[in-house]
Amino acid sequence: MKHRILQNKFYLLVSVLLMTACTQDELTEQGDILPEGMYPLEISSVTLRTEVSSSPWGADGPQTRVSESEEDRNSSKWDGGEVITVQLGDNQTTTYEVVDADGTLEPTGEQLYWAKRNDDVTAWYPANGTINLSNQSGELAYVLKATAEKAAYDKPVALDFSHQLAKIRVKLAGEKAGSVTDVKIESCTYCTNTNGTVSFDDTSTGEITMYEVDDKTYEANVVPGKAIERFKVNNGDWVKLSNPVTPVAGNYHEITINAESKDFTVTGDYTIEGEHKPIIITGNYTVTFKDARITSDDRPVVKINDGCRPTLVFEGENVLKGNITSGQDDEYSIKLENDAKLAVISEGTPIGSTYNRIRLKISGNGEMWVQSNGHDSPAIIVKNGSLDVSGGVDLTAVATNISWGNIGNLDYVPAIGRAIYVSNVTGGEITLSNCTLKLYAWAKGDKEPQNWVTLENGTVTPNVDGALRSAGWNTEVSLGNNVKAKKLKERPELPDWVK
């Protein structure tokens, strides 16, 4: 049955057969009251008004057999077998069955009679009761209502049906749209239909499985007035909508969801420019970053799969807000070219981990800022592996200034070096040459840091800690291998190009 989309109307043509021998003069003498059982209400047909609109709407329901027009889903139709309830006045009700798609009706309840010259005629669909909205994967839920106020007993009555639920239509976009097989939204999973009026209880809030129109379109009908704030696909985690939707009865609301993976897998040499999602490197590739910005709070901004030996080249100003992780058997390089700048800032450990050893070479004539904002973490952790810094790099390494109060066997957090939570680490080597270091380390309580670049059971060349212990704060000292180092008394502010 087609209807106006924005106003979502079904029309029932109700005609009145005047079956009486009374004259008009006699009726006039009786006033507004009609003789009992003399003027039957008869619904002759269900009219399918053809109206089109650019605004999509439609519904099918688990409690009904109404369905969508398959041409554009911009209209609805009777399938046959639906039972509608009609009320005349305050207390007379009966039912009719729609027997075919043309809207042919057959009475299934008692005949109703006009008791007054003018009275309200109301109809609703489906029958009164609880409407289950939770699983609409097979068909949509429907509640329809029509009211003709003060209808006249001697004229045909058109009942204009409108939707009492609201439609949510999800459009999928993005590289993973075709991989989505299930979409759910959060709203009330049940509502109550009382004479075509919808009521609901927030305690029934839960997930609603949507109907798949095609591989990139999903629909569900929901209670009006309760905001849609979250969705999930393929039974994943709930995701908040950037712009929540408050449904309005009889209206559709379209939401576009970008179905993309949270990260990008690098399978060959690759260049990143500007904003980008986190990357996973799967081979010995060269990945070039040009004024790149990558941010992640739930996964590494750069993950290097185990056994890979990639080269990360940086040009321009690059900010990675997250951490760079590598596997136990990885070896990788960071190269700063043409006075490039690179910041790696993490709520955990920016580079390295307590779980896998690291073998990293940092080189190039550029500026690098590595900072941990997490608990008890150096800027770079070197565990059972190696770190080589050379080639003119100007490196600022900033350890955390936050502690859980118990940081293992140490009373300090170095800027570069050993993992706080791991003791008895065997080996490890840090080699520094032709570079400048600005180092912030943290110490417990009122103590002053004594270690800035340190390893347990490993070697650091040249001995940075030995030189800095006797040096003044914020004073640059020269070491062997053309290394210059400075210990920072206060935790430094991020440079403007990072903010």
C-alpha positions as CSV (number, residue, x, y, z in Angstrom):
1,M,0.0,0.0,0.0
2,K,1.5,3.3,-1.1
3,H,1.4,6.4,1.0
4,R,2.8,9.9,1.2
5,I,6.4,9.3,2.4
6,L,6.9,12.2,4.9
7,Q,3.4,11.9,6.3
8,N,3.2,8.2,5.7
9,K,-0.5,7.8,4.9
10,F,-2.7,4.8,4.3
11,Y,-6.3,5.6,3.2
12,L,-9.3,3.6,4.1
13,L,-12.5,4.6,2.3
14,V,-15.3,4.1,4.6
15,S,-18.8,4.5,3.1
16,V,-22.0,4.5,4.8
17,L,-25.1,2.8,3.5
18,L,-28.3,4.4,4.5
19,M,-30.6,1.5,5.3
20,T,-33.7,3.1,6.9
21,A,-37.2,4.0,6.0
22,C,-37.1,7.2,8.1
23,T,-37.5,10.4,6.2
24,Q,-35.0,13.3,6.6
25,D,-37.6,15.2,8.5
26,E,-37.9,12.4,11.1
27,L,-34.1,12.3,11.6
28,T,-34.1,16.1,12.1
29,E,-36.6,15.7,14.8
30,Q,-34.4,13.1,16.6
31,G,-31.4,15.5,16.9
32,D,-27.9,14.1,16.9
33,I,-28.9,10.6,18.1
34,L,-29.6,7.9,15.5
35,P,-31.9,4.9,15.9
36,E,-30.0,2.0,17.3
37,G,-28.9,-0.7,14.7
38,M,-30.2,1.2,11.7
39,Y,-27.1,2.8,10.1
40,P,-24.3,0.3,9.6
41,L,-20.7,1.3,9.1
42,E,-19.2,-0.5,6.1
43,I,-15.6,-0.2,4.8
44,S,-15.9,-0.8,1.1
45,S,-12.2,-0.9,0.3
46,V,-8.6,0.0,1.2
47,T,-7.5,2.8,-1.2
48,L,-3.9,2.7,-2.4
49,R,-3.0,6.3,-3.1
50,T,0.0,6.7,-5.3
51,E,2.2,9.4,-4.0
52,V,6.0,9.8,-4.4
53,S,8.6,11.6,-2.5
54,S,12.4,11.8,-2.5
55,S,12.3,10.9,1.2
56,P,12.6,7.2,1.8
57,W,10.1,5.5,4.1
58,G,8.5,2.1,4.6
59,A,8.0,-0.7,7.0
60,D,7.2,-4.4,7.4
61,G,6.6,-6.0,10.8
62,P,6.9,-9.2,12.7
63,Q,3.3,-8.7,14.0
64,T,1.9,-7.9,10.5
65,R,2.2,-8.8,6.9
66,V,2.5,-5.3,5.6
67,S,5.7,-4.9,3.5
68,E,7.8,-2.5,1.5
69,S,7.5,-1.7,-2.2
70,E,10.5,-3.4,-3.7
71,E,10.9,-0.9,-6.4
72,D,12.3,1.8,-4.2
73,R,11.2,1.1,-0.6
74,N,9.6,4.5,-0.6
75,S,6.1,3.2,-0.1
76,S,4.4,0.3,1.7
77,K,1.8,-2.2,0.6
78,W,-0.7,-4.7,1.9
79,D,0.4,-8.3,1.4
80,G,-3.0,-9.9,2.3
81,G,-3.9,-11.6,5.5
82,E,-3.6,-8.4,7.7
83,V,-6.2,-7.7,10.3
84,I,-7.1,-4.1,11.1
85,T,-9.1,-2.9,14.0
86,V,-11.7,-0.2,13.6
87,Q,-13.4,1.7,16.4
88,L,-16.6,3.8,16.0
89,G,-17.1,6.3,18.8
90,D,-15.8,5.5,22.2
91,N,-16.4,1.8,22.6
92,Q,-17.6,0.0,19.4
93,T,-14.8,-2.0,17.8
94,T,-14.6,-4.6,15.1
95,T,-12.0,-6.1,12.8
96,Y,-11.5,-6.6,9.0
97,E,-9.1,-8.7,7.1
98,V,-7.2,-7.4,4.1
99,V,-7.4,-10.4,1.7
100,D,-5.2,-9.2,-1.2
101,A,-2.7,-6.6,-2.3
102,D,-5.5,-4.5,-3.8
103,G,-6.9,-3.9,-0.3
104,T,-10.1,-5.9,-0.6
105,L,-11.6,-6.3,2.8
106,E,-13.7,-9.0,4.5
107,P,-15.3,-8.4,7.9
108,T,-14.0,-10.7,10.7
109,G,-15.8,-9.1,13.6
110,E,-19.3,-7.7,14.4
111,Q,-21.0,-5.1,12.4
112,L,-20.8,-1.5,13.8
113,Y,-23.6,0.9,13.6
114,W,-23.7,4.7,13.8
115,A,-25.2,5.9,17.1
116,K,-24.8,9.6,16.3
117,R,-24.8,11.8,13.2
118,N,-21.1,12.7,13.8
119,D,-18.6,10.6,15.6
120,D,-14.9,9.8,15.7
121,V,-13.7,6.8,13.6
122,T,-10.3,5.3,14.6
123,A,-8.4,2.4,13.1
124,W,-5.0,0.8,14.0
125,Y,-2.8,-1.9,12.9
126,P,-1.6,-4.4,14.2
127,A,-3.8,-5.4,17.2
128,N,-3.2,-4.0,20.6
129,G,-0.4,-5.6,22.5
130,T,3.4,-5.7,22.8
131,I,5.5,-5.1,19.7
132,N,8.8,-6.9,19.6
133,L,11.4,-4.6,17.9
134,S,14.5,-6.5,18.9
135,N,15.0,-8.6,15.8
136,Q,14.0,-7.1,12.5
137,S,16.4,-9.1,10.4
138,G,13.5,-10.9,8.6
139,E,11.0,-8.0,8.5
140,L,10.4,-4.6,10.0
141,A,8.0,-3.8,12.8
142,Y,4.9,-1.7,12.1
143,V,2.4,0.4,14.1
144,L,-0.2,2.3,12.0
145,K,-3.1,4.6,13.1
146,A,-5.8,6.6,11.4
147,T,-8.4,9.0,12.9
148,A,-11.3,10.7,11.2
149,E,-12.6,13.2,13.8
150,K,-16.4,14.0,13.8
151,A,-17.0,11.9,10.7
152,A,-20.6,12.2,9.3
153,Y,-22.8,9.2,9.2
154,D,-24.1,10.0,5.7
155,K,-20.8,10.6,4.0
156,P,-17.9,8.3,3.1
157,V,-15.2,8.4,5.7
158,A,-11.5,8.4,4.6
159,L,-9.3,6.9,7.2
160,D,-5.8,8.3,6.8
161,F,-3.2,6.0,8.2
162,S,0.2,7.2,9.4
163,H,3.2,5.5,10.9
164,Q,3.6,5.6,14.7
165,L,7.1,4.3,14.6
166,A,10.2,6.0,13.1
167,K,12.5,4.4,10.5
168,I,16.3,4.3,10.9
169,R,18.1,3.7,7.6
170,V,21.8,2.9,7.7
171,K,23.9,3.4,4.6
172,L,27.3,1.7,4.6
173,A,30.2,3.3,2.9
174,G,34.0,2.7,2.9
175,E,36.3,0.0,1.9
176,K,34.8,-2.7,4.2
177,A,31.1,-1.9,3.5
178,G,30.7,-5.1,1.4
179,S,32.1,-7.2,4.3
180,V,29.4,-6.2,6.7
181,T,26.8,-8.9,7.3
182,D,25.0,-7.5,10.4
183,V,24.1,-4.1,11.8
184,K,22.6,-3.4,15.2
185,I,21.5,-0.1,16.8
186,E,20.6,0.6,20.4
187,S,17.0,1.5,21.3
188,C,14.0,0.1,23.0
189,T,13.5,-3.5,22.1
190,Y,9.8,-3.5,22.9
191,C,6.9,-1.1,22.8
192,T,3.2,-1.2,23.5
193,N,0.5,-0.6,20.9
194,T,-2.7,0.8,22.5
195,N,-5.3,1.7,19.9
196,G,-2.5,2.8,17.6
197,T,-0.7,4.8,20.3
198,V,2.9,3.8,21.0
199,S,4.3,3.8,24.5
200,F,7.6,2.4,25.7
201,D,9.8,1.8,28.8
202,D,13.5,2.7,28.8
203,T,14.2,-0.5,30.8
204,S,13.8,-2.4,27.5
205,T,16.8,-0.6,26.0
206,G,19.0,-3.1,24.1
207,E,20.2,-4.0,20.7
208,I,18.0,-4.1,17.6
209,T,19.1,-6.2,14.7
210,M,18.3,-4.4,11.4
211,Y,16.8,-5.6,8.2
212,E,19.3,-6.0,5.3
213,V,17.8,-4.2,2.3
214,D,21.0,-4.8,0.2
215,D,24.7,-5.3,1.0
216,K,25.0,-1.6,1.9
217,T,21.6,-0.6,3.3
218,Y,20.0,-1.7,6.6
219,E,16.7,-0.6,8.1
220,A,14.8,-0.8,11.4
221,N,11.7,0.8,12.8
222,V,12.1,2.2,16.3
223,V,10.1,4.0,19.0
224,P,10.0,7.8,18.5
225,G,11.7,10.2,20.9
226,K,14.5,7.9,22.2
227,A,17.8,9.0,20.8
228,I,19.9,6.5,18.7
229,E,23.4,7.0,20.0
230,R,25.3,3.7,19.3
231,F,25.7,1.1,16.6
232,K,27.8,-2.0,15.9
233,V,28.6,-4.1,12.9
234,N,29.3,-7.8,12.7
235,N,28.7,-8.1,16.4
236,G,31.8,-6.0,17.2
237,D,32.1,-3.3,19.8
238,W,29.5,-0.6,20.2
239,V,30.5,2.6,18.4
240,K,29.1,6.0,19.4
241,L,27.5,8.1,16.6
242,S,29.2,11.5,16.2
243,N,25.7,13.0,15.8
244,P,23.0,11.1,17.7
245,V,19.6,10.9,16.1
246,T,16.3,11.5,17.9
247,P,13.6,9.7,15.8
248,V,10.3,11.3,15.0
249,A,7.2,9.2,14.4
250,G,6.4,8.9,10.7
251,N,9.8,10.1,9.6
252,Y,12.9,8.3,8.3
253,H,16.4,9.2,9.5
254,E,19.3,8.2,7.4
255,I,22.7,7.5,9.0
256,T,25.9,6.9,7.0
257,I,28.5,4.7,8.5
258,N,32.0,4.4,7.1
259,A,32.8,0.7,7.4
260,E,36.5,0.8,7.4
261,S,39.2,-1.2,9.2
262,K,40.8,0.7,12.0
263,D,44.2,0.2,10.5
264,F,45.8,-0.1,7.1
265,T,48.0,-3.1,6.1
266,V,51.2,-2.1,4.2
267,T,52.1,-4.8,1.6
268,G,54.7,-2.9,-0.3
269,D,56.6,0.4,-0.4
270,Y,54.1,3.0,0.7
271,T,53.8,6.8,1.2
272,I,51.7,8.5,3.9
273,E,50.8,12.1,3.6
274,G,48.6,14.0,6.0
275,E,46.0,12.3,8.2
276,H,46.1,8.5,8.1
277,K,44.9,5.5,10.0
278,P,47.3,3.3,11.9
279,I,49.4,1.0,9.8
280,I,50.6,-2.6,10.0
281,I,53.8,-3.4,8.1
282,T,54.1,-6.9,6.8
283,G,57.4,-7.0,5.0
284,N,60.8,-5.4,4.4
285,Y,59.3,-2.2,2.8
286,T,60.1,1.4,2.8
287,V,57.3,3.5,4.3
288,T,57.7,7.3,3.7
289,F,55.9,9.7,5.9
290,K,55.3,13.3,4.6
291,D,53.8,15.7,7.1
292,A,51.9,12.7,8.4
293,R,49.4,12.7,11.3
294,I,48.4,9.3,12.9
295,T,46.5,9.0,16.1
296,S,45.3,5.9,17.9
297,D,44.2,5.2,21.5
298,D,43.5,1.5,21.1
299,R,46.3,0.1,18.9
300,P,49.8,0.9,17.7
301,V,50.1,3.8,15.2
302,V,52.8,1.7,13.6
303,K,52.9,-2.1,14.1
304,I,55.7,-4.1,12.5
305,N,54.9,-7.7,12.2
306,D,57.4,-10.2,13.5
307,G,60.4,-11.0,11.3
308,C,60.1,-7.8,9.2
309,R,62.9,-5.3,8.5
310,P,61.3,-2.1,7.2
311,T,62.7,1.4,6.8
312,L,60.6,4.3,8.0
313,V,61.5,7.6,6.2
314,F,60.2,10.9,7.5
315,E,60.0,14.2,5.7
316,G,58.4,17.4,6.9
317,E,56.7,17.6,10.2
318,N,55.2,14.3,11.4
319,V,53.2,13.6,14.6
320,L,52.4,10.0,15.7
321,K,50.1,9.9,18.7
322,G,50.4,6.3,19.9
323,N,53.2,3.8,20.0
324,I,55.5,2.0,17.5
325,T,55.7,-1.7,18.2
326,S,57.8,-4.4,16.7
327,G,58.1,-8.2,17.0
328,Q,60.7,-10.3,18.7
329,D,62.7,-10.9,15.5
330,D,62.2,-7.5,13.9
331,E,64.9,-5.0,12.9
332,Y,63.9,-1.6,11.6
333,S,65.2,1.9,10.9
334,I,63.9,5.4,11.3
335,K,65.5,8.0,8.9
336,L,64.9,11.7,9.2
337,E,65.5,13.4,5.8
338,N,65.9,17.1,4.9
339,D,65.6,18.4,8.4
340,A,62.5,16.4,9.1
341,K,60.7,16.5,12.4
342,L,59.1,13.5,14.1
343,A,57.2,13.3,17.4
344,V,56.0,10.0,18.9
345,I,53.8,10.6,21.9
346,S,52.0,7.8,23.8
347,E,50.0,7.2,26.9
348,G,52.1,4.1,27.2
349,T,55.6,3.4,25.8
350,P,56.1,5.3,22.6
351,I,58.8,3.1,21.1
352,G,59.6,-0.5,22.3
353,S,57.9,-2.7,24.8
354,T,58.4,-4.8,27.9
355,Y,57.5,-7.9,25.9
356,N,59.7,-8.0,22.8
357,R,63.3,-7.0,22.2
358,I,63.9,-4.0,19.9
359,R,66.5,-3.6,17.3
360,L,66.2,0.0,16.0
361,K,68.5,2.4,14.2
362,I,67.6,6.1,14.2
363,S,69.6,8.4,11.8
364,G,69.4,11.6,9.8
365,N,69.8,15.3,10.1
366,G,66.5,16.1,11.8
367,E,64.6,16.6,15.1
368,M,62.9,13.8,17.0
369,W,60.7,14.1,20.1
370,V,59.7,10.9,21.9
371,Q,57.5,11.3,25.0
372,S,55.6,8.9,27.4
373,N,52.5,10.1,29.2
374,G,51.8,6.8,30.8
375,H,52.7,5.1,34.1
376,D,56.3,4.4,34.8
377,S,57.6,4.3,31.2
378,P,60.7,5.5,29.5
379,A,60.3,7.2,26.1
380,I,62.2,4.3,24.5
381,I,62.5,0.8,26.0
382,V,65.4,-1.3,25.0
383,K,65.0,-4.9,26.1
384,N,67.6,-7.5,25.1
385,G,68.1,-5.7,21.8
386,S,69.8,-2.7,20.4
387,L,69.3,1.0,19.8
388,D,71.6,3.0,17.5
389,V,71.2,6.8,17.3
390,S,73.5,8.6,14.8
391,G,73.7,10.8,11.7
392,G,73.1,14.2,13.3
393,V,69.7,13.4,15.0
394,D,68.5,15.9,17.6
395,L,66.6,13.7,20.0
396,T,64.5,14.7,22.9
397,A,63.4,11.8,25.1
398,V,60.8,12.5,27.8
399,A,60.0,9.8,30.4
400,T,56.7,9.7,32.3
401,N,56.2,11.8,35.4
402,I,53.4,9.5,36.6
403,S,53.8,6.5,38.9
404,W,51.6,3.9,40.5
405,G,53.8,4.3,43.5
406,N,55.6,0.9,43.0
407,I,57.9,0.8,40.1
408,G,59.7,-2.5,40.7
409,N,63.3,-2.5,41.7
410,L,64.1,1.0,40.7
411,D,63.4,4.4,42.2
412,Y,63.6,6.1,38.8
413,V,62.3,6.0,35.3
414,P,65.1,6.7,32.7
415,A,64.5,8.6,29.5
416,I,65.8,5.7,27.4
417,G,66.7,2.2,28.4
418,R,65.4,-0.6,30.5
419,A,61.8,-1.6,31.2
420,I,60.7,-0.7,34.7
421,Y,58.7,-3.8,35.2
422,V,61.3,-6.3,34.0
423,S,64.3,-7.4,36.0
424,N,67.2,-9.7,35.2
425,V,67.2,-8.6,31.6
426,T,70.1,-10.2,29.8
427,G,72.1,-8.0,27.5
428,G,71.1,-5.1,25.4
429,E,73.2,-2.4,23.7
430,I,72.7,1.3,23.1
431,T,75.2,3.0,20.8
432,L,75.2,6.8,20.3
433,S,77.3,8.8,17.8
434,N,77.0,12.2,16.2
435,C,73.8,13.1,17.9
436,T,72.3,15.6,20.4
437,L,70.3,14.3,23.4
438,K,67.9,16.2,25.6
439,L,66.7,13.9,28.4
440,Y,64.1,14.1,31.0
441,A,64.0,11.3,33.6
442,W,61.8,10.8,36.6
443,A,62.7,9.9,40.2
444,K,60.6,8.8,43.1
445,G,59.7,11.3,45.9
446,D,62.2,14.0,46.6
447,K,65.1,12.1,44.9
448,E,66.9,13.4,41.9
449,P,67.3,11.2,38.8
450,Q,70.6,9.4,38.5
451,N,70.0,7.5,35.3
452,W,68.9,8.9,31.9
453,V,70.2,6.3,29.4
454,T,70.6,3.0,31.2
455,L,70.3,-0.7,30.7
456,E,70.5,-3.5,33.3
457,N,73.1,-6.1,32.2
458,G,73.7,-4.2,29.0
459,T,76.0,-1.5,27.7
460,V,75.6,2.2,26.8
461,T,78.3,3.9,24.6
462,P,79.3,6.5,25.5
463,N,78.4,6.5,29.2
464,V,75.7,9.2,29.3
465,D,74.7,8.7,32.9
466,G,78.3,9.1,34.1
467,A,78.7,12.4,32.4
468,L,75.3,13.8,33.4
469,R,75.4,13.0,37.1
470,S,78.1,15.6,37.6
471,A,76.7,18.1,35.1
472,G,74.5,21.0,35.9
473,W,70.8,20.9,35.1
474,N,69.9,22.0,31.5
475,T,73.6,22.2,30.7
476,E,74.9,20.6,27.6
477,V,77.9,18.4,28.0
478,S,80.1,16.8,25.3
479,L,80.8,13.1,25.3
480,G,82.8,10.8,23.0
481,N,81.6,9.8,19.5
482,N,80.5,13.5,18.9
483,V,77.6,13.1,21.3
484,K,76.1,16.1,23.2
485,A,73.7,15.5,26.1
486,K,71.7,17.6,28.4
487,K,69.6,16.6,31.4
488,L,66.3,18.5,31.9
489,K,65.2,19.4,35.4
490,E,61.6,20.1,34.4
491,R,59.5,18.1,32.1
492,P,59.5,20.1,28.8
493,E,56.5,21.5,27.0
494,L,55.7,20.1,23.6
495,P,57.0,22.2,20.8
496,D,54.5,24.2,18.8
497,W,54.8,22.0,15.7
498,V,53.6,19.0,17.8
499,K,50.5,20.7,19.4
